[in-house]
Amino acid sequence: MGKMKECIINSVRVSLINQDRIVVLKDKEDELYLPIWIGLFEFESITIALQKIEVARPLTHDLMKNLISSLDGCLISVEITALESDTYFANLIIEQHGAQKRIDCRPSDAIALVVRTGVPIFVDEEVLERAGIRPEPETPEEMEEGSEGAELPGDLSVFEDFLDQLGKQKPEKSEDEDEDSSPEEDQGDGEDLNPQ
């Protein structure tokens, strides 16, 4: 495992064309975005926690958080450590009785725990450079054109470019392929469900 870079959850998105769900991480110190395709269940779990929606009974990721705590453990951080065959790999870093343990998991499950605990997310620098998307800088002509139309607040203009790039990058999935994959096929425009 190489050098790790801290990332934050930038947004949670749904493609309006094919309903793919994506969590977008952002390098804390750089304009580098890492899209991770996730499953419906994990998407809903992440969204519920981000929007602080009260649920009658614990969801699976609430249960995971409670289990770690009840076994005298403490989630310290999560790491996205590798990208192999369009699948990301992650670890939960748990401290228990003074010792740290790494537990293999899917990034979507790790992120669902992050939104419940507030622990940091670290991504292997090589993974971030290989699969990350860097928005293209605007030229002076584009800036002038943009000033005539409606101005997009905050980072939304970045996501227009980002979604255009996603449309060219996501690989086709087989029916039995799991989520937590990297970019590479037609995505189309997406709806941002980030509560920020």
N, C-alpha and C positions, 0 to 999 in steps of 0.2 A: 504494500500500500504506500502510495506516494504522499506528497504534501496535501494537507486538507485545507479547504477554503470554506469559511462560514457563508451560508446562504440563508435567505429569508423566503417565506412564502409570498410571492408577488401577487398571484391571483389563482383562482380556480375557475375553469372555463368549460363551456359545453359548445361543441360544434353545432351550428344550426342546420347544417346539411346532413350529417350522418350520426349526430348525437354522441360522438366520442367525447369522453371526459378527460380533461387535462389539468394537472397542477403545474403551475409555472413557478419555478424557484428562481431567485435572482442572487447573484454574487453580491455580498454586502459591500464590497469595495470597488466594484466594476460594473459596467453596463453589459453584463453577460447573463443571459436567461437560459434556464434549463427546463424544457418541457418534458413532463412525464405523463404518459397515458395511463389512466387508472380505470378500475372497474366501477360499475354503478354503485355497488354497496359501499365501497370505500369513499367514493365521491360524496354520497349522501352523508356518511359518517363525518367526513371532514367539513362539509357545508353546515351540518347541524351544529358542530362544535364552534366553527367560526362565527356563526350567527347567534350563538348562545341560546339556542332553542331548548327549552325544557322538555325532557322526555319522561314518561311515566316509569319506565324500567330501564336499567342500564343497557346500553348497546354493547356490542362485542368489544369495541375499543375502550369503552368505559370499564368493562370487566377486566380487560388486560391491565389497565392502569391500576385498578383496585387490587388485582392479584399481585402485581409487583410490589405495591405498598404493603399489603398484608403479609407478604413473605419477607418483610424487613429489607426490601430493595428500594432503590431510588434510581429512576431513569435520569441519567446524567446528560446524554446527548444521543443523537442518531447520526449515522454515517452512511452516505451513499458511496460505495467503495469501488464498484466496477460496472462495466457495460459490456456484456457478451451476447452476441447473436440478438441484438436489439432488445435485450432485457437488462434492466438495472438490478444491482444487488445492493443490499443495505444491511446494517447492523444496528441493533439497539445496544447502547452502552449502559449497563446497569451496575450500580455499586451496591454490594451486599456484604455486610459485616467487614467493611474495610477493603474488600477485594473488588476489582472491576471485572465484569464478565461481558463478553461480546456475544450477542444472540443474533443469528442470521434471520432476516425477515425481508418481506417485500417493502420497497420504498413507500407504497401507498399506506400500508399498515403503520410504518414508522411515522409518516406525516400525520396520520390520524391521531397518533399518540402525542406528537409535537403540539398540535393545536389544543390538546387537553392539558398539557403540562407546561408549555412555554419553554421547553429545553431547546438548545440550539441544534441546527442542522449543519453538518459538515459534508462537503462533497469533495471527492478526490479531484485534485487539480487537473489531472490528465482526462478524467471523465468530463469535467466541466469544459475543458478546451475542445475536446473531441465532439461532444454532443450539444454544447451550448450554442446559443444564437446571439450574435451581436448585431444590434440594429445598425443599419447603414446611416452614416451622418447625413443630415440634410444639406443640400447645396443651396447657395443663395437664391437661385431661381425657385426651388421648391419652397423656401421660406416665404418668398414674396407671394407665390401662388396660394400658400396656406393662409396668408393674412387676409386675402379677399374673402375666403369662405368662413364657415363657422370654426372657431378655434376649439380644439379638443383639450379638455382639462388634463393636467398632470401627464402621466405616461401613456395615455390612450393612443396618441399618435404613434408611439413606439409599437403598439400592438397591431396597428394596421400593417406595418412592415412585417412584424413578427408572423401574423396570420398568413400574409402572402407567402412568406418563406415556408411556413408549415405546409401549405398547399402543395409545395414541391418536394417535400421531404419524407413523409411518414410511410413506412413499409406496409405492404399488404399483410394482414394477419390471417392465419389459418383459423378455422372454426374452433379448434381446441386450444389455441394460443391464449395465454394468460395476459393480464394487464401488466402495468409497470414497464411499458416499452418505450423506446426512444423514437424521435421524429423520423418520418420519411414517406408520406403519401398525401393525396389530396384531402385537405381539411375544410377549405372554405372558411367563411366568417364564423366567429364564435361569439357566444354571449358570456360576458364576464360576470361571475357570481361572487366576486370578491367583495366583502362587506366594507372594505376600507374606504 
